[in-house]
Amino acid sequence: MLEDMQLAGYSSKTQQAYMDAVRRLFDHFQCTPAQLTEEQLREYFLYLTNERKVSRPTATIALCGVKFFFERTLKREWTALELIRPRREKKLPVVLSREEVRRILDQVHTPVYRACLKTIYSCGLRLREGSHLQIADIDSGRMALHIHGKGGNDRYVPLADRTLDLLREFWKTHRSQPWVFPAMTRRLPGTAAPEIHPLTDSSLQKAFKRAVEAAGIAKRAHIHSLRHSYATHLLEARVNLRIIQENLGHCSARTTQIYTHLTSEARAAMMDPLNELMKDL
């Protein structure tokens, strides 16, 4: 299965997710692929839906991994795999105001986390696009960042003057190649210099969570909320939706259009009619 995914050009992250999904299926029944029945497959996805109540993304990964294993690797065609469809969800993203973003970032006191989170917000990046940024990706001549995006889709995003200044200031504190935001590991006396790695997802997420709590923000904000806020704030500044779509790396404009419902302009258009409705109540 792993070789099949490599030949199909799947990313290492997708390969790991699909392998984990298949492993969990057989751990659940404590059986081998040859022993699993189609009825058990139905039972497993009903278990995920009704008992585990997993989210749609989790159910989708489980289905895609299992489908790949049975259809592509084992060449086994089961009707159940065509019938299973994770339930649709329509959740609006958490968007922070510009003031809330400032309050949160003011509470990030570790320089590497603060610099990385400010870059993620000012460039509309996904978590790993920010944490894995390399020195060679900064094009100061064109004022752009070269982003190695999701699914192998590269893009360039505009770089604000202040963000470039911030990156240069932070670079002077470590001067480590190739990562812009290296994980600071302590070297023990008498040992070789440790290998330099980028920031881990978990360390950055914990730093952001602490900052949200310290800032007194009640919203269920996470690092991806900075990306949602970036898009919404640019729309409020009347930046063209198509440009924002390209900056975010969205394949479809429909994905980006969700932010049009979250702008202050959209809310303001409702206030007069809403106040009129409530006038006599």
N, C-alpha and C positions, 0 to 999 in steps of 0.2 A: 504494500500500500504506500509506504514511504517513497519507494522508487517511482511508483506511478504518479504521485503528486509532484515529485521533482521533475519528471518528464513533462507534466502538464503545466509547469511553470508557476506553481503555487509558492507563495512566500513562506519562509521558515516559520513565521508566526502562525499562519494558516495551517501548515503541516502539523505543528504541535497541537493546535486546537482540535483538529480533526482526529488525530491519533488519541488524544485524551478522551474525546467523545466516544470513540469505539471501545476504548479500554473500560470506560465506565459502564457501557452496555453489558459487556461480558463479565465484569465484576459483579454486576447486579444479579445475574442469573448463575454465576459460577459455572459457566460452561464454555465449550470451544465453539468457534464459528460453525463447525460441522454439525454440532448438536442443536444450535439455535433454530427454533421454528418461526414461521411467519406469524403465528398466533402470539408467540412471546414478544415479537417485535411490536405488535399492536399493543400488547399489555404494557410494554415498557414506556411507550409514548403517552399512553393514558395515565400511567403512574407519574410521569413528568408534569403532565397537565393538571391532573386532579389532586394528587397528593403533594408533590413537591411544589406545584404552582410556580414553575420557573418562568422567568421573563421571556419575552418573545426572542430577543437576541440569543439567549442561552438555548432555547428550543430550536432555533434556526441552525445554530452551529452543530447541535446534536444531530439534527436531521441531515444536514449536508455532509457531515463526517460519515455517518452510517450509510447514507446513500452512495457516497463515493466508494466505500469499502465493498459493499455488496454488488453494486452495478458495474463499477469500473475495474475493481481488483478481482472479485470472485465471479463476475459475469453472471450474477444471479438476479433475475427479474422477478420482483415480488410486487403484487398489486398494492399491498399495504403502503409501500413507500410512495406511491403516487397519490394515495388518499390523505396522507398526513400533511396537515398544513398548520403551522403555528398561528395562534390567534393574532389578529391585527391589533396594534396599539397606536393611539394617537396622543402622544404626550408633548406638551409644549416645553421648550427648554427654559431653564432658569436664566434670567437676564438680570445683570447687576447695573445699577445706574453708574455714571462716571464717578460720582462721589463715593459710592460703595466700593468701586474698584480701587480708588485711591486709599480709602480707609483700610482695606484688606492688605494692599501691598505695603502700606506704612507699617504694618505689624509683622512683616517678614524681615527678620533682623540678620539672618545668615546671608552674607553677600552673594554666594553662588545661587541660592534659592531665589533671592530677590531679583537678581539680574535675569535669571531664566524666566521667572514668572512675568516680569515686565516685558520681556521679548515675546513671550507667548501671546500676551494681550495685544501689544502694539502691532503684531504681524498676523494675528488671527490663526495661530498655529495649534495643531493637535499636540497633546502632551509629548509624545515621543519625537515629533518633528522639532520641538524646542529643545528637549533634553539631549538629543543626539546631533545637534547642530555642530558642524565642523568649521574650523578656521577658513578652509578653502571655499566654504559656501557663502562667505560674506563678500559681496561685490560692491565695494565702497565707491568705485568709479561710476557705476550705474545706479547706486543707492538701492540695491536690491539684495534679497537673500535667495539663494538657490535651495529650494526645499525638495527633499526626497520623500515624496508623499505616499499616501496609502495606496497599496496595489501597484507599486512601481511607477506611479504617475508623478513625474517631476513638474515643478512649476516655479516661477519667480514671484516673489511678493515684494511690494514696495517697502523700503526701509526709511523710517523717520529719522531726521537729523539727530534728535535726542536719543533715539535707540542706538544709532551708530556710536554716539559719544559714550553711552552707557557700556556698550560692548568693548570699546577701546579701553575705557577706564577699568573694566573688570579684567580684561586680558593682561593688563600690567601687573595684576596681583598674583598671577600664576604662571603665565607664559608656557603653558603645557600644550604640546601637540598630540593628537590633532583636534581634541574636543574643545569647544568654546566653554562648556560648563562641565569640567571634570569632577568626578567624585573625589573628594579630598580624603585619601587614606593615609594613616599615620605610618611612617617608616620606623620599624623597630631597630634599635642599635645592633650592629653586626649582621644585618640582613641586607639582601639586595634591594634595590629600589623597586617599590611595588609597581605593577603594571597599571597604567592609567586607563580608567573606564569612564564612560559618561555617567551622569546622574541616574540613579535608579528611579523607576516609576513610583515605587512605594515611598521613598524618602521625600520626593517632591510633593506627592499627594498629602503626606503627613504634615509637611511644612505649610501647605495651603490650608489644610483643615484647621491647624492651630491658629493661623492668621485670621480665618473667618470667625472663629470663636472669640479671639481676642478683640476683634473689631466690633463684636456685638451684632453681627449680621444673622438674622433669623432664617433667611432663605437657605434652601438645601443646595447651596452652591458647591461646585467642585471645579477642578481646573478647566474642564471643558466649558464651564460657564464663562470663562474669560474669552473664549472663541465666539460664543454666542453673543456676548456683550459687544465685542469688537464689530461684528456684523451689524448689530442693531444700531450702535452709535454711528457707524458710517452711513447707514440709511437715513438716520435722523439728520445727518450733515448733508443729505441730498447727493450722496455718491451713487452713481448709476448701479442698478442691481446686477447687471451683467459683469461689471468690473469686480464687484464684491464676490460674485460667483467664482470668477477666475482666481481671485486672491485666496478663497477658501479651498479651491480645488474640487468644487462640486461638479460632477458630470452633468447633472440636470438642474435647470433653473428652478424646477419645482421644489427642490430641496432648499434652495436659498429663499424662496418666496415666503417661507414660514415667518421670516423676520419682519416682513411688512406688517404683520398683525401685532407686533410687539413694540413698535415705535411710539414715542410720545405723541407724534402727530396723529397716529391712528386712535390713540386713547382720547386725545383732545377733541377729535371729531365727534366723539360720543357724548361728551360732557353736557353740552347744552340740551340735546334731546333727553338725556337721562335726568338732568335736573328738572326739566319740565314735567317729566313723568312723576317725579317725587314731590312736586311743589305743594300739592294739597293733601299729602298723606302724613 
